[in-house]
Amino acid sequence: MNLKRATILIISILISLMVNEIKARPHIEKVLRENGLTSSEKEEEGIVKFTKYPPETIEYEIGSVAEIECEALGSSDLSVQWVPGNMAELDPFKNYSPNPATIVKIRSVLVIEHLKQKETFSCIATSLHTGKQIITKTTILPRPPADSNDINIKKRNLRSPKIIQNYSLFMGTIGSSMMLPCQTSHPNHRPAVKKFWIDFNNNIVNENNSRFTVTHNGDLIITDLQWKDMGLYKCIVENSHGRDSANTFVYPVLDE
């Protein structure tokens, strides 16, 4: 390929990317608005915002499994985790430099096996770079079980696997690499869990595309993110007792 043809090809690619980005901007603005985030807030350092709060109090049967969910939106340095009681001190990583073009929404599920007593937990969303932190708390109230038979309690706890953390949204820069987590709980006496991903065409990921890799623990890595990668990806986990799934919408954007 001569220099002139190569130059024309590069210009065509750049124009195509610019056109796609112009077309995408209204959709990006819509995504931001739906999550209560303005364009100016998107440019701020260390965005941290809850998009789904757990209930302040919730009742579960004694001996059962409690599952509570919270969700937060932020930059690529966002961390969301559950901690017991009122613990809320996490040290920021000052050397961590988040990509300002990346926006993620993290869904985190608290799973408590064999609930026995009243307990309080905090869901903490943190910008690891700035240390900015927001907290929401929930208290779990035990109630007597409808059936105290030990066999029934064991059956309730030998359940299908549960996904406890994943991105529900990932807005990443075109050309970059990204990892979509699919973290599951691992209680005792649970059968082996199989994990796999389905793309927006309902195909199993990692079969015919070298840019897509599923790690041994079930996370999905996409390298050289492209506009055509935009869509909904579903992580599925299953064992002999059933299955669980979680969706991640991937939105490629240009790094302005």
LINKAQUI-V176256 format. One record per residue. N is the residue number from 0. SS is DSSP state (hx for helix, st for strand, lp for the rest). Layout:
{{N:SS} {N:SS}}
This chain:
{{0:lp} {1:lp} {2:hx} {3:hx} {4:hx} {5:hx} {6:hx} {7:hx} {8:hx} {9:hx} {10:hx} {11:hx} {12:hx} {13:hx} {14:hx} {15:hx} {16:hx} {17:hx} {18:hx} {19:hx} {20:hx} {21:hx} {22:hx} {23:hx} {24:hx} {25:hx} {26:hx} {27:hx} {28:hx} {29:hx} {30:hx} {31:hx} {32:hx} {33:hx} {34:lp} {35:lp} {36:lp} {37:lp} {38:hx} {39:hx} {40:hx} {41:hx} {42:lp} {43:lp} {44:lp} {45:lp} {46:lp} {47:st} {48:st} {49:st} {50:st} {51:st} {52:lp} {53:lp} {54:lp} {55:lp} {56:st} {57:st} {58:st} {59:st} {60:st} {61:lp} {62:lp} {63:lp} {64:lp} {65:st} {66:st} {67:st} {68:st} {69:st} {70:st} {71:st} {72:st} {73:st} {74:st} {75:lp} {76:lp} {77:st} {78:st} {79:st} {80:st} {81:st} {82:st} {83:st} {84:lp} {85:lp} {86:lp} {87:lp} {88:lp} {89:lp} {90:lp} {91:lp} {92:lp} {93:lp} {94:lp} {95:lp} {96:lp} {97:lp} {98:lp} {99:lp} {100:lp} {101:lp} {102:st} {103:st} {104:st} {105:st} {106:st} {107:st} {108:st} {109:st} {110:st} {111:st} {112:lp} {113:lp} {114:lp} {115:lp} {116:lp} {117:lp} {118:st} {119:st} {120:st} {121:st} {122:st} {123:st} {124:st} {125:st} {126:st} {127:lp} {128:lp} {129:lp} {130:lp} {131:lp} {132:st} {133:st} {134:st} {135:st} {136:st} {137:st} {138:st} {139:st} {140:st} {141:st} {142:st} {143:lp} {144:lp} {145:lp} {146:lp} {147:lp} {148:lp} {149:hx} {150:hx} {151:hx} {152:hx} {153:hx} {154:hx} {155:hx} {156:hx} {157:lp} {158:lp} {159:lp} {160:lp} {161:lp} {162:st} {163:st} {164:st} {165:st} {166:st} {167:st} {168:st} {169:st} {170:st} {171:st} {172:st} {173:lp} {174:lp} {175:lp} {176:lp} {177:st} {178:st} {179:st} {180:lp} {181:st} {182:st} {183:st} {184:lp} {185:lp} {186:lp} {187:lp} {188:lp} {189:lp} {190:lp} {191:lp} {192:lp} {193:st} {194:st} {195:st} {196:st} {197:st} {198:lp} {199:lp} {200:lp} {201:lp} {202:lp} {203:st} {204:lp} {205:lp} {206:lp} {207:lp} {208:lp} {209:lp} {210:lp} {211:st} {212:st} {213:st} {214:lp} {215:lp} {216:lp} {217:lp} {218:lp} {219:st} {220:st} {221:st} {222:lp} {223:lp} {224:lp} {225:lp} {226:hx} {227:hx} {228:hx} {229:lp} {230:st} {231:st} {232:st} {233:st} {234:st} {235:st} {236:st} {237:st} {238:st} {239:lp} {240:lp} {241:st} {242:st} {243:st} {244:st} {245:st} {246:st} {247:st} {248:st} {249:st} {250:st} {251:st} {252:st} {253:lp} {254:lp} {255:lp}}
